[in-house]
Amino acid sequence: MTTDSEKRAPERVHEQGAPPGLSHQLFNLGTHYGLLVLFAIVVAFFALYGATSSVYLSQANLVTLLGNNAVVCIVALAVLVTLTAGYIDLSVGAVTGVSSVVVAGAVGNDHISMAIAIPVAIVVGMLLGLLNGFLIAKFHLSSIVTTLGMSTALSGVMLWYTKGSTIGGQLPQSLLNFGSLNWFGIPRVTYVMVPIVFICWFVLENTPFGRYLQAIASNSRSSRLVGINVDRSVLVAFTFSGFLAGVAGVLLTARSGAADATTGPSYLFLALAGVFLGATTIHPGRPNTWGTVVGIFFVAFVVSGLSLLGASSWAPDLFNGLILVAAASLASIFARRRGGGPRLL
Protein backbone atom coordinates (compact mmCIF):
# COMPACT_ATOMS: atom_id res chain seq x y z
CA MET A 1 0.00 0.00 0.00
CA THR A 2 1.45 3.38 -1.02
CA THR A 3 1.73 6.03 1.65
CA ASP A 4 1.13 9.76 1.14
CA SER A 5 4.85 10.48 1.55
CA GLU A 6 5.71 7.95 -1.16
CA LYS A 7 3.15 9.55 -3.47
CA ARG A 8 4.71 12.97 -2.89
CA ALA A 9 8.30 11.73 -3.37
CA PRO A 10 8.19 11.78 -7.21
CA GLU A 11 6.89 15.33 -7.02
CA ARG A 12 9.83 16.37 -4.84
CA VAL A 13 12.29 14.65 -7.17
CA HIS A 14 10.74 16.45 -10.10
CA GLU A 15 11.01 19.77 -8.30
CA GLN A 16 14.65 19.19 -7.35
CA GLY A 17 15.63 18.04 -10.83
CA ALA A 18 13.54 20.59 -12.68
CA PRO A 19 15.43 22.88 -14.99
CA PRO A 20 15.68 26.52 -13.91
CA GLY A 21 12.94 28.84 -15.07
CA LEU A 22 13.20 30.98 -18.16
CA SER A 23 13.85 34.12 -16.12
CA HIS A 24 16.78 32.44 -14.37
CA GLN A 25 18.24 31.26 -17.67
CA LEU A 26 17.93 34.74 -19.16
CA PHE A 27 19.61 36.21 -16.08
CA ASN A 28 22.53 33.79 -16.47
CA LEU A 29 22.86 34.61 -20.14
CA GLY A 30 22.78 38.30 -19.29
CA THR A 31 25.54 38.03 -16.71
CA HIS A 32 27.72 35.92 -18.98
CA TYR A 33 27.19 37.69 -22.28
CA GLY A 34 25.61 41.04 -21.42
CA LEU A 35 28.77 42.97 -22.26
CA LEU A 36 28.95 41.32 -25.67
CA VAL A 37 25.34 42.32 -26.35
CA LEU A 38 26.07 45.88 -25.19
CA PHE A 39 29.18 45.88 -27.41
CA ALA A 40 27.05 44.91 -30.41
CA ILE A 41 24.49 47.62 -29.59
CA VAL A 42 27.22 50.27 -29.34
CA VAL A 43 28.75 49.23 -32.67
CA ALA A 44 25.33 49.19 -34.34
CA PHE A 45 24.48 52.65 -32.98
CA PHE A 46 27.65 54.37 -34.19
CA ALA A 47 27.56 52.45 -37.48
CA LEU A 48 24.02 53.62 -38.21
CA TYR A 49 24.06 57.10 -36.67
CA GLY A 50 24.35 59.71 -39.39
CA ALA A 51 27.27 61.68 -37.99
CA THR A 52 29.51 58.61 -37.62
CA SER A 53 28.09 56.02 -40.04
CA SER A 54 30.45 56.79 -42.93
CA VAL A 55 33.64 56.46 -40.87
CA TYR A 56 33.01 54.27 -37.84
CA LEU A 57 33.24 50.85 -39.52
CA SER A 58 35.51 51.97 -42.33
CA GLN A 59 38.62 49.92 -42.93
CA ALA A 60 40.83 52.84 -41.93
CA ASN A 61 39.13 53.25 -38.55
CA LEU A 62 39.06 49.52 -37.80
CA VAL A 63 42.74 49.14 -38.70
CA THR A 64 43.57 52.09 -36.46
CA LEU A 65 41.59 50.62 -33.56
CA LEU A 66 43.29 47.24 -33.93
CA GLY A 67 46.77 48.72 -34.16
CA ASN A 68 46.38 51.25 -31.36
CA ASN A 69 44.91 48.75 -28.91
CA ALA A 70 47.22 45.80 -29.51
CA VAL A 71 49.68 47.19 -26.97
CA VAL A 72 46.90 48.02 -24.50
CA CYS A 73 45.57 44.48 -24.81
CA ILE A 74 48.96 42.92 -24.01
CA VAL A 75 49.44 45.25 -21.03
CA ALA A 76 45.98 44.24 -19.81
CA LEU A 77 46.93 40.56 -20.10
CA ALA A 78 50.00 41.31 -17.97
CA VAL A 79 47.63 42.64 -15.30
CA LEU A 80 45.35 39.63 -15.77
CA VAL A 81 48.05 37.04 -15.06
CA THR A 82 48.75 38.21 -11.52
CA LEU A 83 45.15 39.16 -10.83
CA THR A 84 44.16 35.57 -11.60
CA ALA A 85 46.10 34.71 -8.43
CA GLY A 86 44.51 37.59 -6.52
CA TYR A 87 47.46 40.01 -6.78
CA ILE A 88 47.20 43.32 -8.58
CA ASP A 89 50.28 44.61 -10.39
CA LEU A 90 50.30 48.40 -10.70
CA SER A 91 53.78 48.46 -12.22
CA VAL A 92 52.97 46.88 -15.60
CA GLY A 93 52.63 50.27 -17.27
CA ALA A 94 55.99 51.42 -15.94
CA VAL A 95 57.63 48.10 -16.88
CA THR A 96 56.20 48.53 -20.39
CA GLY A 97 57.71 52.01 -20.45
CA VAL A 98 61.11 50.77 -19.29
CA SER A 99 61.21 48.08 -21.99
CA SER A 100 60.18 50.67 -24.56
CA VAL A 101 62.96 53.03 -23.45
CA VAL A 102 65.51 50.19 -23.32
CA VAL A 103 64.88 49.06 -26.90
CA ALA A 104 64.72 52.64 -28.21
CA GLY A 105 67.90 53.65 -26.37
CA ALA A 106 69.80 50.52 -27.37
CA VAL A 107 68.84 50.70 -31.04
CA GLY A 108 68.54 54.44 -31.52
CA ASN A 109 71.29 55.83 -29.27
CA ASP A 110 73.76 52.97 -28.92
CA HIS A 111 73.21 51.47 -32.40
CA ILE A 112 72.88 47.95 -31.05
CA SER A 113 71.34 45.36 -33.36
CA MET A 114 67.60 44.80 -32.96
CA ALA A 115 68.30 41.07 -32.69
CA ILE A 116 70.03 41.86 -29.38
CA ALA A 117 68.10 44.93 -28.20
CA ILE A 118 64.63 43.38 -28.42
CA PRO A 119 65.40 40.25 -26.35
CA VAL A 120 67.28 42.41 -23.82
CA ALA A 121 64.26 44.72 -23.43
CA ILE A 122 61.96 41.73 -22.88
CA VAL A 123 64.39 40.16 -20.37
CA VAL A 124 64.50 43.47 -18.49
CA GLY A 125 60.71 43.31 -18.22
CA MET A 126 60.91 39.74 -16.93
CA LEU A 127 63.56 40.65 -14.34
CA LEU A 128 61.44 43.51 -13.04
CA GLY A 129 58.46 41.17 -12.80
CA LEU A 130 60.67 38.61 -11.03
CA LEU A 131 61.73 41.27 -8.52
CA ASN A 132 58.10 42.16 -7.83
CA GLY A 133 57.24 38.50 -7.39
CA PHE A 134 60.18 37.87 -5.08
CA LEU A 135 59.27 40.76 -2.78
CA ILE A 136 55.60 39.77 -2.67
CA ALA A 137 55.97 35.98 -2.49
CA LYS A 138 58.97 35.72 -0.17
CA PHE A 139 58.33 38.65 2.14
CA HIS A 140 54.52 38.64 1.85
CA LEU A 141 54.39 42.33 1.07
CA SER A 142 51.23 44.01 -0.22
CA SER A 143 51.10 43.70 -3.99
CA ILE A 144 49.46 47.12 -4.30
CA VAL A 145 52.07 48.94 -2.21
CA THR A 146 55.02 47.03 -3.69
CA THR A 147 54.09 47.46 -7.33
CA LEU A 148 52.99 51.07 -6.85
CA GLY A 149 56.38 51.83 -5.31
CA MET A 150 58.09 49.98 -8.15
CA SER A 151 56.08 51.96 -10.70
CA THR A 152 57.07 55.27 -9.11
CA ALA A 153 60.73 54.28 -8.90
CA LEU A 154 60.83 53.11 -12.51
CA SER A 155 59.19 56.33 -13.69
CA GLY A 156 61.97 58.24 -11.93
CA VAL A 157 64.64 56.07 -13.55
CA MET A 158 63.12 56.64 -16.99
CA LEU A 159 63.02 60.41 -16.44
CA TRP A 160 66.68 60.33 -15.40
CA TYR A 161 67.74 58.25 -18.40
CA THR A 162 65.73 60.17 -21.01
CA LYS A 163 66.27 63.57 -19.31
CA GLY A 164 62.58 64.17 -19.95
CA SER A 165 63.00 64.01 -23.72
CA THR A 166 61.89 61.55 -26.39
CA ILE A 167 64.15 58.84 -27.80
CA GLY A 168 63.47 57.92 -31.40
CA GLY A 169 65.39 60.02 -33.87
CA GLN A 170 67.52 57.16 -35.18
CA LEU A 171 65.30 54.10 -34.92
CA PRO A 172 65.70 51.67 -37.83
CA GLN A 173 63.06 51.82 -40.52
CA SER A 174 62.33 48.10 -40.21
CA LEU A 175 61.17 48.60 -36.60
CA LEU A 176 59.05 51.60 -37.57
CA ASN A 177 57.53 49.69 -40.48
CA PHE A 178 56.56 46.81 -38.19
CA GLY A 179 54.72 49.20 -35.93
CA SER A 180 52.97 51.24 -38.61
CA LEU A 181 52.38 49.02 -41.64
CA ASN A 182 49.94 46.17 -42.31
CA TRP A 183 50.04 42.60 -43.54
CA PHE A 184 46.97 41.66 -45.61
CA GLY A 185 45.18 44.77 -44.36
CA ILE A 186 45.77 43.97 -40.67
CA PRO A 187 48.30 45.87 -38.50
CA ARG A 188 51.49 43.89 -38.06
CA VAL A 189 51.42 44.34 -34.28
CA THR A 190 48.14 42.42 -34.25
CA TYR A 191 50.01 39.32 -35.41
CA VAL A 192 51.90 39.47 -32.12
CA MET A 193 48.84 40.23 -29.99
CA VAL A 194 46.69 37.34 -31.24
CA PRO A 195 49.12 34.49 -30.38
CA ILE A 196 49.73 36.07 -26.97
CA VAL A 197 45.98 36.12 -26.30
CA PHE A 198 45.72 32.41 -27.13
CA ILE A 199 48.79 31.58 -25.04
CA CYS A 200 47.36 33.41 -22.02
CA TRP A 201 43.99 31.72 -22.49
CA PHE A 202 45.58 28.30 -22.69
CA VAL A 203 47.93 28.82 -19.73
CA LEU A 204 45.38 30.42 -17.41
CA GLU A 205 42.36 28.30 -18.31
CA ASN A 206 43.69 24.91 -19.41
CA THR A 207 46.84 24.11 -17.43
CA PRO A 208 47.49 23.06 -13.83
CA PHE A 209 49.42 26.31 -13.34
CA GLY A 210 46.35 28.36 -14.25
CA ARG A 211 44.19 26.32 -11.87
CA TYR A 212 46.80 26.81 -9.13
CA LEU A 213 46.57 30.59 -9.59
CA GLN A 214 42.77 30.47 -9.35
CA ALA A 215 43.00 28.35 -6.21
CA ILE A 216 45.48 30.79 -4.65
CA ALA A 217 43.09 33.65 -5.41
CA SER A 218 40.26 31.85 -3.64
CA ASN A 219 42.26 30.83 -0.55
CA SER A 220 46.04 30.85 -0.45
CA ARG A 221 46.21 29.10 2.93
CA SER A 222 44.07 26.20 1.74
CA SER A 223 46.16 26.05 -1.42
CA ARG A 224 49.28 25.50 0.65
CA LEU A 225 47.55 22.76 2.63
CA VAL A 226 46.68 20.81 -0.51
CA GLY A 227 50.27 20.95 -1.73
CA ILE A 228 50.36 23.92 -4.09
CA ASN A 229 53.67 25.79 -4.00
CA VAL A 230 52.09 29.21 -3.56
CA ASP A 231 55.34 31.22 -3.44
CA ARG A 232 56.69 29.66 -6.63
CA SER A 233 53.38 30.08 -8.46
CA VAL A 234 53.19 33.76 -7.51
CA LEU A 235 56.81 34.27 -8.52
CA VAL A 236 56.19 32.70 -11.94
CA ALA A 237 53.00 34.73 -12.41
CA PHE A 238 54.79 38.04 -11.82
CA THR A 239 57.67 36.98 -14.07
CA PHE A 240 55.20 36.06 -16.82
CA SER A 241 53.51 39.42 -16.30
CA GLY A 242 56.88 41.14 -16.71
CA PHE A 243 57.50 39.19 -19.92
CA LEU A 244 54.19 40.39 -21.36
CA ALA A 245 54.92 43.97 -20.32
CA GLY A 246 58.33 43.68 -21.98
CA VAL A 247 56.78 42.54 -25.25
CA ALA A 248 54.26 45.39 -24.99
CA GLY A 249 57.14 47.86 -24.51
CA VAL A 250 58.87 46.72 -27.69
CA LEU A 251 55.63 47.00 -29.65
CA LEU A 252 54.97 50.41 -28.10
CA THR A 253 58.26 51.72 -29.44
CA ALA A 254 57.55 50.23 -32.86
CA ARG A 255 54.04 51.64 -32.91
CA SER A 256 54.91 55.10 -31.59
CA GLY A 257 58.19 55.45 -33.45
CA ALA A 258 59.74 56.73 -30.22
CA ALA A 259 59.96 56.19 -26.47
CA ASP A 260 59.64 58.46 -23.45
CA ALA A 261 59.11 58.26 -19.71
CA THR A 262 55.37 58.88 -19.71
CA THR A 263 53.74 56.81 -22.45
CA GLY A 264 54.13 53.36 -20.87
CA PRO A 265 52.73 54.27 -17.43
CA SER A 266 49.72 55.92 -19.10
CA TYR A 267 48.60 52.49 -20.37
CA LEU A 268 47.97 51.16 -16.85
CA PHE A 269 44.57 52.79 -16.43
CA LEU A 270 43.24 51.48 -19.75
CA ALA A 271 44.56 48.02 -18.91
CA LEU A 272 42.84 48.00 -15.52
CA ALA A 273 39.58 49.16 -17.08
CA GLY A 274 39.74 46.33 -19.63
CA VAL A 275 40.56 43.65 -17.05
CA PHE A 276 37.88 44.63 -14.55
CA LEU A 277 35.32 45.14 -17.29
CA GLY A 278 36.26 41.73 -18.66
CA ALA A 279 35.62 40.20 -15.23
CA THR A 280 31.92 41.00 -15.72
CA THR A 281 31.52 38.79 -18.79
CA ILE A 282 32.22 35.25 -20.06
CA HIS A 283 33.14 34.13 -16.50
CA PRO A 284 31.42 36.78 -14.33
CA GLY A 285 33.28 37.55 -11.13
CA ARG A 286 36.56 36.07 -12.35
CA PRO A 287 39.18 37.84 -14.47
CA ASN A 288 39.50 35.91 -17.72
CA THR A 289 41.33 36.21 -21.01
CA TRP A 290 38.47 36.55 -23.47
CA GLY A 291 36.57 38.90 -21.19
CA THR A 292 39.67 41.10 -20.98
CA VAL A 293 39.96 41.26 -24.77
CA VAL A 294 36.28 42.15 -25.04
CA GLY A 295 36.66 44.79 -22.32
CA ILE A 296 39.64 46.45 -24.01
CA PHE A 297 37.97 46.70 -27.39
CA PHE A 298 34.59 47.67 -25.93
CA VAL A 299 36.21 50.73 -24.35
CA ALA A 300 38.17 51.43 -27.54
CA PHE A 301 35.09 51.29 -29.79
CA VAL A 302 33.06 53.51 -27.47
CA VAL A 303 35.83 56.12 -27.21
CA SER A 304 36.27 56.02 -30.99
CA GLY A 305 32.56 56.69 -31.47
CA LEU A 306 32.62 59.56 -28.99
CA SER A 307 35.62 61.08 -30.74
CA LEU A 308 33.90 60.85 -34.13
CA LEU A 309 30.90 62.58 -32.61
CA GLY A 310 33.18 65.47 -31.70
CA ALA A 311 33.05 64.93 -27.96
CA SER A 312 35.19 67.24 -25.84
CA SER A 313 38.66 66.09 -24.88
CA TRP A 314 37.55 65.38 -21.32
CA ALA A 315 34.73 63.02 -22.36
CA PRO A 316 36.87 59.90 -22.97
CA ASP A 317 38.57 60.33 -19.57
CA LEU A 318 35.19 60.71 -17.89
CA PHE A 319 33.89 57.58 -19.63
CA ASN A 320 37.00 55.58 -18.78
CA GLY A 321 36.81 56.57 -15.12
CA LEU A 322 33.14 55.75 -14.79
CA ILE A 323 33.47 52.44 -16.64
CA LEU A 324 36.35 51.38 -14.37
CA VAL A 325 34.36 52.09 -11.21
CA ALA A 326 31.27 50.37 -12.60
CA ALA A 327 33.26 47.37 -13.85
CA ALA A 328 35.08 46.89 -10.55
CA SER A 329 31.79 47.10 -8.66
CA LEU A 330 30.02 44.59 -10.89
CA ALA A 331 32.99 42.22 -10.85
CA SER A 332 32.99 42.33 -7.05
CA ILE A 333 29.26 41.58 -6.93
CA PHE A 334 29.62 38.66 -9.34
CA ALA A 335 32.59 37.33 -7.37
CA ARG A 336 30.54 37.29 -4.16
CA ARG A 337 27.70 35.52 -5.96
CA ARG A 338 30.16 32.87 -7.15
CA GLY A 339 31.37 32.41 -3.60
CA GLY A 340 34.98 33.05 -4.49
CA GLY A 341 37.25 34.77 -6.91
CA PRO A 342 40.25 37.03 -6.54
CA ARG A 343 40.44 38.84 -3.23
CA LEU A 344 40.89 42.24 -4.84
CA LEU A 345 37.75 42.23 -6.99
Buried (B, 14 or more C-beta within 10 A) or exposed (E): EEEEEEEEEEEEEEEEEEEEEEEEEEEEEEBBBBBBEBBEEBBEBBBEEEEBBEBBBEEEBBBBBBBBBBBBBBBBBBBBBBBBBBBBBBBBBBBBBBBBBBBBBBBBBEEBEBEEBBEBBBBBBBBBBBBBBBBBBEEEBEBBEBBBBBBBEBBEBBBEBBEEEBBBEEBBEEBBEBBBEBEEEBBBBBBBBBEBBEBBBEBBBEEEBBBBBBBBBBBBEEBEEEEBEBBEBBBBBBBBBBBBBBBBBBBBBBBBBBBBBBBBBEBBBBBBBBBBBBBBBBBBBBBBBBBBBBBBBBBBBBBBBBBBEEBEEEBBEEBBEEBBEBBBEBBBBBBEEBEBBBBBB
